[in-house]
Amino acid sequence: MNPIALRVLCAAMIPVLIAAIYFGLISSDRYVSESSVVIRSGAQPAGGISLGGLLPLSGSNGQDVVVVADYILSMEMILHLDQKLDLVEHYSDGSIDYFSRFDADSSVEEFHLYMQNMITVVYEETTEIISITVRAFNPDIAYAINQEVIGQSENLINKLSDRIVEDTLGTARNEVQLALDNAKNISARLSRFATDNDSFDPGVETSSIFNVIGSLEAKLAEARALFAEKSAYLRESSAEMRAIRNRIEGLKTQLARERSKLTEPSDQGMGQLLEDYKPLLVEEELARQRYASALLALEAARADSQQKKQYLAMFVRPNLPTSSTEPSRFIDAVSAILMSLLLYAIFALCRAAVREHIDFAS
């Protein structure tokens, strides 16, 4: 046989034999569990659809999808899965072939790298769909890992959403409390003012005094008119004229007394009380408006937080594998053969180039 043909035959047959022996007799069966989830929020874009109109687009932004995808492959997730499902024991079982088995004596970091080959996460930027693929050497373990991964991812989204809600409502709640405290403070100052000055509402009392003054002035005018009328035919010394004069003097005295309540210069005068009371009324009105505005802001923040609240929607549930789908023995064997032939061809070309260079130098 031609030496070149023999070398090509050996180069092809040796990989075939190795691949046939490994993939046909040695390689352990792997069971695959798949699922798909999407991050949704209370505020969905109008008319947004994907997958031919079958699936609404998520309202979350792409950063949340990346966060969940990274979290699934994180060290924290792997350690949780190992603690919950004892993954090290499963993947280092002696029944698994040497090349697929994990060395139980390896470090945590090496186990993390190993599990990144067993758990695959793919997400679409356009639809924001996260596809999770879990490989294990037992169908129940693959199913359990997939379910636990989705459960932990859902917990993460819930925590992030709760944090968003708390941050959104926190400021509004604080403002409501401050407005309420301010309103209570103004109310207490008004109560102290009423107690200290024995005046519940100087404004009402002042209006009452003005009403009394107006009534007295009307009576005084009436008495003076009567006095002028009677003086036309009665002597001023008569009893009736003296009575009218006394009434006029009494009304003047009473009118002066009521007016003095408004113009009294002391701190107890109604003018001073009213001057001290009006700023309190203004502050009370402003406190009411502030409290009402704070309540409206809180309701708006609550509605906004509900729109921002996110959750993990699972539209393809984890499947329980009934048969192994990996490794794909025929495809993997052919791939190994083609790779070997490619490497041999590269080696042959390099060897021929070296020989040609040597012959040319000679």
C-alpha positions as YAML, in Angstrom:
chain: A
units: angstrom
residues:
- id: 1
  name: MET
  ca: [0.00, 0.00, 0.00]
- id: 2
  name: ASN
  ca: [1.14, 3.50, -0.74]
- id: 3
  name: PRO
  ca: [2.80, 4.96, 2.39]
- id: 4
  name: ILE
  ca: [0.83, 8.18, 2.08]
- id: 5
  name: ALA
  ca: [-2.46, 6.29, 1.80]
- id: 6
  name: LEU
  ca: [-1.47, 4.19, 4.78]
- id: 7
  name: ARG
  ca: [-0.73, 7.25, 6.86]
- id: 8
  name: VAL
  ca: [-4.06, 8.84, 5.89]
- id: 9
  name: LEU
  ca: [-5.85, 5.58, 6.72]
- id: 10
  name: CYS
  ca: [-4.16, 5.39, 10.12]
- id: 11
  name: ALA
  ca: [-4.92, 9.04, 10.77]
- id: 12
  name: ALA
  ca: [-8.59, 8.39, 10.03]
- id: 13
  name: MET
  ca: [-8.99, 4.97, 11.66]
- id: 14
  name: ILE
  ca: [-7.34, 5.77, 14.98]
- id: 15
  name: PRO
  ca: [-9.74, 8.69, 15.76]
- id: 16
  name: VAL
  ca: [-12.65, 6.55, 14.56]
- id: 17
  name: LEU
  ca: [-11.72, 3.77, 16.94]
- id: 18
  name: ILE
  ca: [-11.12, 6.14, 19.84]
- id: 19
  name: ALA
  ca: [-14.37, 8.02, 19.19]
- id: 20
  name: ALA
  ca: [-16.33, 4.78, 18.73]
- id: 21
  name: ILE
  ca: [-14.96, 3.30, 21.94]
- id: 22
  name: TYR
  ca: [-15.52, 6.45, 24.01]
- id: 23
  name: PHE
  ca: [-18.90, 7.57, 22.69]
- id: 24
  name: GLY
  ca: [-20.20, 4.05, 22.18]
- id: 25
  name: LEU
  ca: [-18.99, 2.31, 25.33]
- id: 26
  name: ILE
  ca: [-17.56, 4.75, 27.86]
- id: 27
  name: SER
  ca: [-19.38, 8.11, 27.67]
- id: 28
  name: SER
  ca: [-22.12, 8.46, 30.29]
- id: 29
  name: ASP
  ca: [-25.65, 9.42, 29.34]
- id: 30
  name: ARG
  ca: [-26.66, 12.98, 30.20]
- id: 31
  name: TYR
  ca: [-30.25, 14.06, 30.78]
- id: 32
  name: VAL
  ca: [-31.29, 17.55, 29.75]
- id: 33
  name: SER
  ca: [-34.02, 19.66, 31.35]
- id: 34
  name: GLU
  ca: [-34.98, 22.92, 29.62]
- id: 35
  name: SER
  ca: [-37.12, 25.89, 30.59]
- id: 36
  name: SER
  ca: [-37.76, 29.47, 29.49]
- id: 37
  name: VAL
  ca: [-38.68, 32.51, 31.56]
- id: 38
  name: VAL
  ca: [-39.19, 36.21, 30.98]
- id: 39
  name: ILE
  ca: [-39.11, 39.20, 33.30]
- id: 40
  name: ARG
  ca: [-42.40, 41.08, 33.33]
- id: 41
  name: SER
  ca: [-43.48, 44.28, 35.05]
- id: 42
  name: GLY
  ca: [-46.73, 46.08, 35.84]
- id: 43
  name: ALA
  ca: [-46.15, 48.55, 32.99]
- id: 44
  name: GLN
  ca: [-46.26, 46.71, 29.67]
- id: 45
  name: PRO
  ca: [-45.66, 48.49, 26.35]
- id: 46
  name: ALA
  ca: [-48.86, 48.88, 24.40]
- id: 47
  name: GLY
  ca: [-49.12, 46.49, 21.51]
- id: 48
  name: GLY
  ca: [-45.69, 44.95, 22.13]
- id: 49
  name: ILE
  ca: [-45.64, 41.30, 21.08]
- id: 50
  name: SER
  ca: [-43.07, 38.73, 20.11]
- id: 51
  name: LEU
  ca: [-42.87, 35.17, 18.84]
- id: 52
  name: GLY
  ca: [-45.37, 35.87, 16.12]
- id: 53
  name: GLY
  ca: [-47.75, 37.61, 18.48]
- id: 54
  name: LEU
  ca: [-47.96, 34.70, 20.94]
- id: 55
  name: LEU
  ca: [-45.88, 36.20, 23.75]
- id: 56
  name: PRO
  ca: [-46.11, 39.76, 25.10]
- id: 57
  name: LEU
  ca: [-42.84, 41.58, 25.34]
- id: 58
  name: SER
  ca: [-41.46, 42.12, 28.80]
- id: 59
  name: GLY
  ca: [-41.62, 45.57, 30.33]
- id: 60
  name: SER
  ca: [-38.30, 45.17, 32.13]
- id: 61
  name: ASN
  ca: [-35.13, 46.60, 30.70]
- id: 62
  name: GLY
  ca: [-32.29, 44.49, 29.39]
- id: 63
  name: GLN
  ca: [-30.16, 45.05, 32.47]
- id: 64
  name: ASP
  ca: [-32.52, 42.96, 34.61]
- id: 65
  name: VAL
  ca: [-32.29, 40.09, 32.14]
- id: 66
  name: VAL
  ca: [-28.49, 40.23, 32.25]
- id: 67
  name: VAL
  ca: [-28.56, 40.34, 36.05]
- id: 68
  name: VAL
  ca: [-30.71, 37.19, 36.24]
- id: 69
  name: ALA
  ca: [-28.61, 35.38, 33.61]
- id: 70
  name: ASP
  ca: [-25.38, 36.22, 35.46]
- id: 71
  name: TYR
  ca: [-26.94, 35.24, 38.80]
- id: 72
  name: ILE
  ca: [-27.90, 31.78, 37.50]
- id: 73
  name: LEU
  ca: [-24.25, 31.08, 36.66]
- id: 74
  name: SER
  ca: [-22.86, 32.80, 39.75]
- id: 75
  name: MET
  ca: [-20.90, 31.19, 42.55]
- id: 76
  name: GLU
  ca: [-23.74, 31.98, 44.96]
- id: 77
  name: MET
  ca: [-26.24, 30.01, 42.88]
- id: 78
  name: ILE
  ca: [-23.91, 27.03, 42.47]
- id: 79
  name: LEU
  ca: [-23.18, 26.88, 46.20]
- id: 80
  name: HIS
  ca: [-26.90, 27.09, 46.98]
- id: 81
  name: LEU
  ca: [-27.66, 24.28, 44.53]
- id: 82
  name: ASP
  ca: [-24.92, 22.14, 46.02]
- id: 83
  name: GLN
  ca: [-26.20, 22.76, 49.54]
- id: 84
  name: LYS
  ca: [-29.79, 22.03, 48.53]
- id: 85
  name: LEU
  ca: [-29.25, 19.09, 46.12]
- id: 86
  name: ASP
  ca: [-25.74, 17.86, 46.99]
- id: 87
  name: LEU
  ca: [-24.45, 18.35, 43.44]
- id: 88
  name: VAL
  ca: [-20.82, 17.48, 44.19]
- id: 89
  name: GLU
  ca: [-21.84, 13.98, 45.22]
- id: 90
  name: HIS
  ca: [-23.98, 13.58, 42.09]
- id: 91
  name: TYR
  ca: [-21.44, 14.84, 39.54]
- id: 92
  name: SER
  ca: [-18.51, 13.00, 41.17]
- id: 93
  name: ASP
  ca: [-20.30, 9.65, 41.28]
- id: 94
  name: GLY
  ca: [-18.04, 6.77, 40.28]
- id: 95
  name: SER
  ca: [-20.50, 5.49, 37.69]
- id: 96
  name: ILE
  ca: [-19.85, 8.57, 35.53]
- id: 97
  name: ASP
  ca: [-17.07, 8.25, 32.95]
- id: 98
  name: TYR
  ca: [-13.72, 9.77, 33.82]
- id: 99
  name: PHE
  ca: [-13.84, 12.60, 31.30]
- id: 100
  name: SER
  ca: [-17.33, 13.73, 32.37]
- id: 101
  name: ARG
  ca: [-16.95, 13.15, 36.10]
- id: 102
  name: PHE
  ca: [-16.06, 15.94, 38.52]
- id: 103
  name: ASP
  ca: [-13.16, 15.35, 40.87]
- id: 104
  name: ALA
  ca: [-14.59, 15.62, 44.38]
- id: 105
  name: ASP
  ca: [-11.21, 16.78, 45.69]
- id: 106
  name: SER
  ca: [-11.18, 19.84, 43.44]
- id: 107
  name: SER
  ca: [-11.71, 23.38, 44.72]
- id: 108
  name: VAL
  ca: [-14.94, 25.31, 44.85]
- id: 109
  name: GLU
  ca: [-13.78, 27.50, 41.98]
- id: 110
  name: GLU
  ca: [-13.17, 24.43, 39.82]
- id: 111
  name: PHE
  ca: [-16.63, 23.11, 40.65]
- id: 112
  name: HIS
  ca: [-18.04, 26.50, 39.65]
- id: 113
  name: LEU
  ca: [-16.31, 26.22, 36.25]
- id: 114
  name: TYR
  ca: [-17.51, 22.62, 35.90]
- id: 115
  name: MET
  ca: [-21.13, 23.58, 36.58]
- id: 116
  name: GLN
  ca: [-20.99, 26.34, 33.97]
- id: 117
  name: ASN
  ca: [-20.70, 23.50, 31.44]
- id: 118
  name: MET
  ca: [-23.68, 21.74, 32.98]
- id: 119
  name: ILE
  ca: [-25.97, 24.81, 33.20]
- id: 120
  name: THR
  ca: [-26.39, 26.93, 30.09]
- id: 121
  name: VAL
  ca: [-28.21, 30.27, 30.04]
- id: 122
  name: VAL
  ca: [-29.14, 32.00, 26.78]
- id: 123
  name: TYR
  ca: [-31.13, 35.22, 26.61]
- id: 124
  name: GLU
  ca: [-32.56, 37.11, 23.67]
- id: 125
  name: GLU
  ca: [-32.01, 40.86, 23.76]
- id: 126
  name: THR
  ca: [-35.04, 41.58, 21.57]
- id: 127
  name: THR
  ca: [-37.62, 39.47, 23.44]
- id: 128
  name: GLU
  ca: [-35.76, 39.37, 26.79]
- id: 129
  name: ILE
  ca: [-36.46, 35.64, 27.03]
- id: 130
  name: ILE
  ca: [-34.10, 33.62, 29.23]
- id: 131
  name: SER
  ca: [-33.62, 29.99, 28.21]
- id: 132
  name: ILE
  ca: [-32.17, 27.65, 30.84]
- id: 133
  name: THR
  ca: [-30.65, 24.27, 30.00]
- id: 134
  name: VAL
  ca: [-29.52, 21.90, 32.77]
- id: 135
  name: ARG
  ca: [-27.51, 18.72, 32.21]
- id: 136
  name: ALA
  ca: [-27.20, 15.96, 34.78]
- id: 137
  name: PHE
  ca: [-26.57, 12.23, 34.87]
- id: 138
  name: ASN
  ca: [-29.95, 11.56, 36.45]
- id: 139
  name: PRO
  ca: [-33.28, 12.88, 35.07]
- id: 140
  name: ASP
  ca: [-34.67, 13.72, 38.50]
- id: 141
  name: ILE
  ca: [-31.56, 15.74, 39.40]
- id: 142
  name: ALA
  ca: [-31.68, 17.68, 36.12]
- id: 143
  name: TYR
  ca: [-35.34, 18.50, 36.75]
- id: 144
  name: ALA
  ca: [-34.73, 19.47, 40.38]
- id: 145
  name: ILE
  ca: [-31.79, 21.74, 39.45]
- id: 146
  name: ASN
  ca: [-33.85, 23.53, 36.82]
- id: 147
  name: GLN
  ca: [-36.74, 24.09, 39.21]
- id: 148
  name: GLU
  ca: [-34.42, 25.37, 41.97]
- id: 149
  name: VAL
  ca: [-32.66, 27.72, 39.54]
- id: 150
  name: ILE
  ca: [-36.01, 29.26, 38.55]
- id: 151
  name: GLY
  ca: [-37.10, 29.48, 42.19]
- id: 152
  name: GLN
  ca: [-33.93, 31.31, 43.24]
- id: 153
  name: SER
  ca: [-34.13, 33.61, 40.21]
- id: 154
  name: GLU
  ca: [-37.71, 34.45, 41.14]
- id: 155
  name: ASN
  ca: [-36.59, 35.26, 44.70]
- id: 156
  name: LEU
  ca: [-33.93, 37.56, 43.29]
- id: 157
  name: ILE
  ca: [-36.45, 39.42, 41.12]
- id: 158
  name: ASN
  ca: [-38.83, 39.74, 44.08]
- id: 159
  name: LYS
  ca: [-36.06, 41.20, 46.24]
- id: 160
  name: LEU
  ca: [-35.07, 43.67, 43.54]
- id: 161
  name: SER
  ca: [-38.73, 44.65, 43.03]
- id: 162
  name: ASP
  ca: [-39.29, 45.08, 46.75]
- id: 163
  name: ARG
  ca: [-36.23, 47.30, 46.89]
- id: 164
  name: ILE
  ca: [-37.56, 49.40, 44.00]
- id: 165
  name: VAL
  ca: [-40.96, 49.72, 45.70]
- id: 166
  name: GLU
  ca: [-39.37, 50.64, 49.03]
- id: 167
  name: ASP
  ca: [-37.11, 53.24, 47.43]
- id: 168
  name: THR
  ca: [-40.03, 54.71, 45.50]
- id: 169
  name: LEU
  ca: [-42.39, 54.86, 48.48]
- id: 170
  name: GLY
  ca: [-39.80, 55.67, 51.16]
- id: 171
  name: THR
  ca: [-39.37, 59.34, 50.25]
- id: 172
  name: ALA
  ca: [-43.12, 59.85, 49.81]
- id: 173
  name: ARG
  ca: [-43.88, 58.24, 53.17]
- id: 174
  name: ASN
  ca: [-41.26, 60.38, 54.90]
- id: 175
  name: GLU
  ca: [-42.77, 63.52, 53.37]
- id: 176
  name: VAL
  ca: [-46.25, 62.50, 54.57]
- id: 177
  name: GLN
  ca: [-44.92, 61.95, 58.08]
- id: 178
  name: LEU
  ca: [-43.12, 65.30, 58.08]
- id: 179
  name: ALA
  ca: [-46.27, 67.06, 56.85]
- id: 180
  name: LEU
  ca: [-48.35, 65.31, 59.51]
- id: 181
  name: ASP
  ca: [-45.88, 66.25, 62.26]
- id: 182
  name: ASN
  ca: [-45.93, 69.86, 61.05]
- id: 183
  name: ALA
  ca: [-49.75, 69.93, 61.08]
- id: 184
  name: LYS
  ca: [-49.80, 68.51, 64.60]
- id: 185
  name: ASN
  ca: [-47.29, 71.13, 65.72]
- id: 186
  name: ILE
  ca: [-49.40, 73.97, 64.32]
- id: 187
  name: SER
  ca: [-52.53, 72.52, 65.94]
- id: 188
  name: ALA
  ca: [-50.73, 72.36, 69.30]
- id: 189
  name: ARG
  ca: [-49.60, 75.98, 68.96]
- id: 190
  name: LEU
  ca: [-53.17, 77.07, 68.21]
- id: 191
  name: SER
  ca: [-54.38, 75.21, 71.30]
- id: 192
  name: ARG
  ca: [-51.73, 76.86, 73.45]
- id: 193
  name: PHE
  ca: [-52.66, 80.26, 71.99]
- id: 194
  name: ALA
  ca: [-56.33, 79.74, 72.90]
- id: 195
  name: THR
  ca: [-55.41, 78.63, 76.42]
- id: 196
  name: ASP
  ca: [-52.91, 81.40, 77.10]
- id: 197
  name: ASN
  ca: [-55.11, 84.20, 75.75]
- id: 198
  name: ASP
  ca: [-58.50, 82.84, 76.75]
- id: 199
  name: SER
  ca: [-59.52, 83.34, 73.14]
- id: 200
  name: PHE
  ca: [-60.50, 80.40, 71.00]
- id: 201
  name: ASP
  ca: [-60.70, 82.36, 67.74]
- id: 202
  name: PRO
  ca: [-59.77, 86.07, 67.78]
- id: 203
  name: GLY
  ca: [-61.05, 86.44, 64.25]
- id: 204
  name: VAL
  ca: [-64.56, 85.32, 65.20]
- id: 205
  name: GLU
  ca: [-64.45, 87.41, 68.38]
- id: 206
  name: THR
  ca: [-63.32, 90.48, 66.44]
- id: 207
  name: SER
  ca: [-66.17, 90.02, 63.97]
- id: 208
  name: SER
  ca: [-68.54, 89.76, 66.92]
- id: 209
  name: ILE
  ca: [-67.18, 93.03, 68.38]
- id: 210
  name: PHE
  ca: [-67.65, 94.76, 65.01]
- id: 211
  name: ASN
  ca: [-71.22, 93.51, 64.94]
- id: 212
  name: VAL
  ca: [-71.80, 94.88, 68.45]
- id: 213
  name: ILE
  ca: [-70.22, 98.21, 67.49]
- id: 214
  name: GLY
  ca: [-72.41, 98.42, 64.41]
- id: 215
  name: SER
  ca: [-75.50, 97.69, 66.48]
- id: 216
  name: LEU
  ca: [-74.53, 100.30, 69.09]
- id: 217
  name: GLU
  ca: [-73.87, 102.90, 66.40]
- id: 218
  name: ALA
  ca: [-77.30, 102.24, 64.90]
- id: 219
  name: LYS
  ca: [-78.96, 102.57, 68.31]
- id: 220
  name: LEU
  ca: [-76.97, 105.74, 69.04]
- id: 221
  name: ALA
  ca: [-78.05, 107.28, 65.75]
- id: 222
  name: GLU
  ca: [-81.62, 106.34, 66.48]
- id: 223
  name: ALA
  ca: [-81.42, 107.87, 69.98]
- id: 224
  name: ARG
  ca: [-79.92, 111.09, 68.64]
- id: 225
  name: ALA
  ca: [-82.62, 111.33, 65.99]
- id: 226
  name: LEU
  ca: [-85.25, 110.83, 68.67]
- id: 227
  name: PHE
  ca: [-83.61, 113.50, 70.86]
- id: 228
  name: ALA
  ca: [-83.63, 115.99, 67.95]
- id: 229
  name: GLU
  ca: [-87.25, 115.19, 67.22]
- id: 230
  name: LYS
  ca: [-88.40, 115.54, 70.85]
- id: 231
  name: SER
  ca: [-86.42, 118.74, 71.43]
- id: 232
  name: ALA
  ca: [-88.74, 120.51, 68.97]
- id: 233
  name: TYR
  ca: [-91.64, 120.48, 71.39]
- id: 234
  name: LEU
  ca: [-90.20, 119.34, 74.78]
- id: 235
  name: ARG
  ca: [-88.00, 121.17, 77.19]
- id: 236
  name: GLU
  ca: [-84.56, 119.66, 77.75]
- id: 237
  name: SER
  ca: [-85.28, 119.56, 81.47]
- id: 238
  name: SER
  ca: [-88.22, 117.29, 80.98]
- id: 239
  name: ALA
  ca: [-88.01, 113.72, 82.23]
- id: 240
  name: GLU
  ca: [-88.36, 112.20, 78.76]
- id: 241
  name: MET
  ca: [-85.57, 114.38, 77.34]
- id: 242
  name: ARG
  ca: [-83.30, 113.52, 80.26]
- id: 243
  name: ALA
  ca: [-84.01, 109.81, 79.69]
- id: 244
  name: ILE
  ca: [-83.13, 110.12, 76.01]
- id: 245
  name: ARG
  ca: [-79.95, 112.06, 76.88]
- id: 246
  name: ASN
  ca: [-78.97, 109.43, 79.44]
- id: 247
  name: ARG
  ca: [-79.56, 106.71, 76.81]
- id: 248
  name: ILE
  ca: [-77.33, 108.57, 74.37]
- id: 249
  name: GLU
  ca: [-74.56, 108.90, 76.97]
- id: 250
  name: GLY
  ca: [-74.89, 105.24, 77.89]
- id: 251
  name: LEU
  ca: [-74.62, 104.18, 74.24]
- id: 252
  name: LYS
  ca: [-71.55, 106.40, 73.81]
- id: 253
  name: THR
  ca: [-69.89, 104.85, 76.84]
- id: 254
  name: GLN
  ca: [-70.67, 101.32, 75.71]
- id: 255
  name: LEU
  ca: [-69.52, 102.11, 72.16]
- id: 256
  name: ALA
  ca: [-66.23, 103.54, 73.44]
- id: 257
  name: ARG
  ca: [-65.73, 100.44, 75.57]
- id: 258
  name: GLU
  ca: [-66.26, 98.10, 72.62]
- id: 259
  name: ARG
  ca: [-63.97, 100.14, 70.39]
- id: 260
  name: SER
  ca: [-61.29, 100.13, 73.07]
- id: 261
  name: LYS
  ca: [-61.23, 96.33, 72.84]
- id: 262
  name: LEU
  ca: [-59.97, 96.70, 69.29]
- id: 263
  name: THR
  ca: [-57.57, 99.55, 69.81]
- id: 264
  name: GLU
  ca: [-56.27, 98.71, 73.28]
- id: 265
  name: PRO
  ca: [-52.45, 99.04, 73.11]
- id: 266
  name: SER
  ca: [-51.76, 96.30, 75.66]
- id: 267
  name: ASP
  ca: [-50.85, 92.72, 74.64]
- id: 268
  name: GLN
  ca: [-54.35, 91.61, 75.63]
- id: 269
  name: GLY
  ca: [-56.04, 93.83, 73.05]
- id: 270
  name: MET
  ca: [-58.00, 92.14, 70.29]
- id: 271
  name: GLY
  ca: [-55.90, 93.92, 67.69]
- id: 272
  name: GLN
  ca: [-52.70, 92.44, 69.11]
- id: 273
  name: LEU
  ca: [-54.32, 89.01, 69.53]
- id: 274
  name: LEU
  ca: [-55.51, 89.10, 65.96]
- id: 275
  name: GLU
  ca: [-52.06, 90.14, 64.76]
- id: 276
  name: ASP
  ca: [-50.53, 87.19, 66.61]
- id: 277
  name: TYR
  ca: [-53.29, 84.80, 65.51]
- id: 278
  name: LYS
  ca: [-53.30, 85.42, 61.75]
- id: 279
  name: PRO
  ca: [-49.78, 84.00, 61.14]
- id: 280
  name: LEU
  ca: [-50.86, 80.84, 62.94]
- id: 281
  name: LEU
  ca: [-53.88, 80.58, 60.64]
- id: 282
  name: VAL
  ca: [-51.63, 81.00, 57.60]
- id: 283
  name: GLU
  ca: [-49.28, 78.31, 58.88]
- id: 284
  name: GLU
  ca: [-52.22, 76.00, 59.57]
- id: 285
  name: GLU
  ca: [-53.53, 76.42, 56.02]
- id: 286
  name: LEU
  ca: [-50.09, 75.82, 54.55]
- id: 287
  name: ALA
  ca: [-49.70, 72.72, 56.74]
- id: 288
  name: ARG
  ca: [-53.02, 71.38, 55.47]
- id: 289
  name: GLN
  ca: [-52.05, 71.98, 51.88]
- id: 290
  name: ARG
  ca: [-48.66, 70.37, 52.42]
- id: 291
  name: TYR
  ca: [-50.24, 67.31, 54.02]
- id: 292
  name: ALA
  ca: [-52.79, 66.99, 51.20]
- id: 293
  name: SER
  ca: [-50.03, 67.29, 48.59]
- id: 294
  name: ALA
  ca: [-47.93, 64.70, 50.42]
- id: 295
  name: LEU
  ca: [-50.86, 62.25, 50.42]
- id: 296
  name: LEU
  ca: [-51.39, 62.77, 46.69]
- id: 297
  name: ALA
  ca: [-47.67, 62.25, 46.08]
- id: 298
  name: LEU
  ca: [-47.77, 59.04, 48.14]
- id: 299
  name: GLU
  ca: [-50.66, 57.68, 46.09]
- id: 300
  name: ALA
  ca: [-48.87, 58.58, 42.86]
- id: 301
  name: ALA
  ca: [-45.68, 56.91, 44.14]
- id: 302
  name: ARG
  ca: [-47.65, 53.80, 45.11]
- id: 303
  name: ALA
  ca: [-49.18, 53.56, 41.63]
- id: 304
  name: ASP
  ca: [-45.77, 54.14, 40.04]
- id: 305
  name: SER
  ca: [-44.15, 51.47, 42.22]
- id: 306
  name: GLN
  ca: [-46.79, 48.94, 41.17]
- id: 307
  name: GLN
  ca: [-45.95, 49.66, 37.55]
- id: 308
  name: LYS
  ca: [-42.25, 49.21, 38.25]
- id: 309
  name: LYS
  ca: [-42.76, 45.99, 40.21]
- id: 310
  name: GLN
  ca: [-41.28, 43.05, 38.32]
- id: 311
  name: TYR
  ca: [-41.82, 39.32, 38.44]
- id: 312
  name: LEU
  ca: [-40.50, 36.24, 36.73]
- id: 313
  name: ALA
  ca: [-43.00, 34.71, 34.30]
- id: 314
  name: MET
  ca: [-42.35, 31.08, 33.34]
- id: 315
  name: PHE
  ca: [-43.89, 30.18, 29.99]
- id: 316
  name: VAL
  ca: [-41.88, 26.98, 29.37]
- id: 317
  name: ARG
  ca: [-41.79, 24.88, 32.51]
- id: 318
  name: PRO
  ca: [-38.84, 22.60, 33.32]
- id: 319
  name: ASN
  ca: [-39.34, 19.20, 31.73]
- id: 320
  name: LEU
  ca: [-38.59, 15.90, 33.43]
- id: 321
  name: PRO
  ca: [-36.34, 14.03, 30.93]
- id: 322
  name: THR
  ca: [-37.51, 10.53, 30.03]
- id: 323
  name: SER
  ca: [-34.42, 9.62, 28.02]
- id: 324
  name: SER
  ca: [-30.88, 10.90, 27.58]
- id: 325
  name: THR
  ca: [-30.29, 13.30, 24.72]
- id: 326
  name: GLU
  ca: [-26.59, 13.88, 25.29]
- id: 327
  name: PRO
  ca: [-24.02, 13.09, 24.20]
- id: 328
  name: SER
  ca: [-25.09, 12.91, 20.58]
- id: 329
  name: ARG
  ca: [-22.84, 9.94, 19.94]
- id: 330
  name: PHE
  ca: [-22.87, 9.89, 16.14]
- id: 331
  name: ILE
  ca: [-22.44, 13.65, 15.70]
- id: 332
  name: ASP
  ca: [-19.73, 13.82, 18.38]
- id: 333
  name: ALA
  ca: [-17.89, 10.87, 16.83]
- id: 334
  name: VAL
  ca: [-18.01, 12.40, 13.34]
- id: 335
  name: SER
  ca: [-16.88, 15.73, 14.75]
- id: 336
  name: ALA
  ca: [-13.91, 14.03, 16.44]
- id: 337
  name: ILE
  ca: [-12.96, 12.30, 13.17]
- id: 338
  name: LEU
  ca: [-13.20, 15.51, 11.14]
- id: 339
  name: MET
  ca: [-11.18, 17.39, 13.72]
- id: 340
  name: SER
  ca: [-8.48, 14.70, 13.64]
- id: 341
  name: LEU
  ca: [-8.32, 14.80, 9.84]
- id: 342
  name: LEU
  ca: [-8.14, 18.59, 9.91]
- id: 343
  name: LEU
  ca: [-5.27, 18.49, 12.38]
- id: 344
  name: TYR
  ca: [-3.52, 15.84, 10.30]
- id: 345
  name: ALA
  ca: [-3.94, 17.94, 7.15]
- id: 346
  name: ILE
  ca: [-2.48, 20.98, 8.89]
- id: 347
  name: PHE
  ca: [0.42, 18.88, 10.18]
- id: 348
  name: ALA
  ca: [1.04, 17.44, 6.69]
- id: 349
  name: LEU
  ca: [1.04, 20.89, 5.08]
- id: 350
  name: CYS
  ca: [3.48, 22.22, 7.66]
- id: 351
  name: ARG
  ca: [5.73, 19.14, 7.19]
- id: 352
  name: ALA
  ca: [5.69, 19.52, 3.41]
- id: 353
  name: ALA
  ca: [6.51, 23.22, 3.70]
- id: 354
  name: VAL
  ca: [9.46, 22.46, 5.98]
- id: 355
  name: ARG
  ca: [10.76, 19.77, 3.61]
- id: 356
  name: GLU
  ca: [10.44, 22.08, 0.61]
- id: 357
  name: HIS
  ca: [12.35, 24.76, 2.50]
- id: 358
  name: ILE
  ca: [15.09, 22.28, 3.42]
- id: 359
  name: ASP
  ca: [15.35, 20.95, -0.19]
- id: 360
  name: PHE
  ca: [15.50, 24.53, -1.49]
- id: 361
  name: ALA
  ca: [18.30, 25.38, 0.96]
- id: 362
  name: SER
  ca: [20.28, 22.31, -0.10]
...
